[in-house]
Amino acid sequence: MAGLATQERLQPSLLDRLRDDEPHVAEEGRDKRTMTAARLRDYVVRDLGWLFNTTRPTMRDDPPGMLHVASSTLGYGIPDLTGAVIAGMDIDVLAQRIRAAIVAFEPRLDPATLQVDVTTDTSRMDRLTLSFRIVSTMWAQPMPLNLYLKTDVDLETARFSVFEGLG
């Protein structure tokens, strides 16, 4: 990274800078203050996994007199999918909610390029699996990076698994 200008170096998020991944090391090296595009991509995938595996409280609208509650950290996550049945689910509404959660809580992805598509695995007899394809550009310097993710959801447990690539 020595060849990159200061403004072209990628910095970890505040949360990642506050974490101590190596508590036995008293002082971190200069290479820990910046990161590669691959590490940034890994962090975004990890953070999306956290977002998808967090159940947000059911809120139709902001409570009276409390503007923006749903878009605050109190609204972090996605609607509860535990035990949901694909047959009774509006897939388009679910895709819109997933996209809205990403736009609200993952600022490193460009909302103008963000696409969320939902597919069901009809080959499975139990029909308890959904897959999401997420395509977006990710903020990076000196130029944005493309991000392609496949997310599988087990509706029995509402557990999301996020993978890089479109599978």
N, C-alpha and C positions, 0 to 999 in steps of 0.2 A: 504494500500500500504506500510505500515511500514515494512512488512516482505520482500519486494523486495530489492535486491541490487541496488545500484545507477545505474549501467549499464543496469539493467533490467527494469527500469521505462521508460514508454513511455512519451515523451515530445510532447506538441502541436507544430504545425508548427509555423513558424515565424509570419505569418499572424494572427493566433489565439492567439499568445502571445502578439501581438501588439494591438489587439482588447480589448476594455474595456466593457465586458458584464455587469458589475456591477459598473456604474460610481459613485453611491452614497457611495460605500465602498472605503475608503482611502487606505487601504492596503490589498492585497490579501493573503490568507492563503497558507500554503505549499502544500495543496492538489490541488490547482489550477495550480501549476507548473508542475505537472505530470497528467496523465490521464489513464483511464481504457481502456481496449481493446474495450469495447462497445462504449465509447466516440470516440475513434479513428475511429471505423467503421462508426459512425454517421457523423464525419467530412469528411471522404472520400466520403460517399454518397452525402453529401451536396456539396462538391467541384465538384464531377462529374456532379451533377445537374447544377451547374454554368457553367461548361465547355460545356455541351450539349445545354444549352439555350443561348449560345453566338454564334452569327453568325460571322464567320471569313470572311475577304475579299477574293474575288476570286483571287487566285494566282496560275497560272499554274507552274511557276518556280520562283526561286529567280530573282529579277531584275538584269540586268547586273552590275557587280561590287559590288553587295551587297549580299554576301554569307550568307546563313542561315536566311534570313528574314522570310521565311515561318515557320521556327521552333522557331522563337523568339516570344515574347509576341504579336507582330503584327499579328502573325498567330494563336493566341489563339482562340479556338472555333472549330466549325464544319461548313461545307458548308451549305448555306441557303436552307432549305427544304420547305419554305412557298409556299403553293399552288402546291407542287409537286404531281404528279399522280403516283401511284404504277405501273401501266401498263407500263409506259415509263421509269421506274427506274431500273438501274442495282443494284440489292440488294447486290451482292457480293462486288462490288466496294464501295458501301455505308458502308458496314460492315468493309472493309479495312480502309476507311477514319476515321470511328469512332475509330477503334483500334489504328490507327496512332496518333490520337489526344490524346487518353488516354496514350499511350506510351510517347508522347512528353511532356504532361503537368500534369501527375499524377504519380510522381516518387515513391509513396508508394506502387504501384502495380507492381508485378514482370512480366516484359514483356514475359519471357519464359513460364509462365503459363497462360497468358491472352488469353481468348477465347471470341469472339464476334460473336453471331449468330443472324440473323435477320429473323423474321417471319411476315407474314401479317395476319390480322384478316379477313379471307374470309367470316365469318358469317355476317359481316357488309355490308350493301348494298352500302354505299358510298365509301367503300374501301379507306378511308382516315386515316387509323390507321396502324402503324408499331409497332412491339415490338422487343426489343433487349434483349437477354439473355447475361449477362456478368458474366464470371466465371474467378476468378484469386486468387492467394495468395497475401496477403497484408503483407508488412513488419511490423514486430512487434518483441518485445523481451519478453520473452526468445525464442519464436518460432513463425514462420509465422502463420497468420490466413487465413482461407478460406473466400472468399467473393463471394456471389451469389446475383446478382442483376437482376431485371426485369425493363426495361425501356420502357414506352409507349410513342409514338410520335403521336400527332395530326397533320397531314400534312396540314390541313387548316390553322392552326396558327403557326405551327412549334414549338409547346410547348412540351417539354420533361418532363415526370414525372418519377422519379427514385424511385424504391421500393426495399427494401431488400428482398431476397428470390427469388425463380424462378417462383413464382405465380402458 
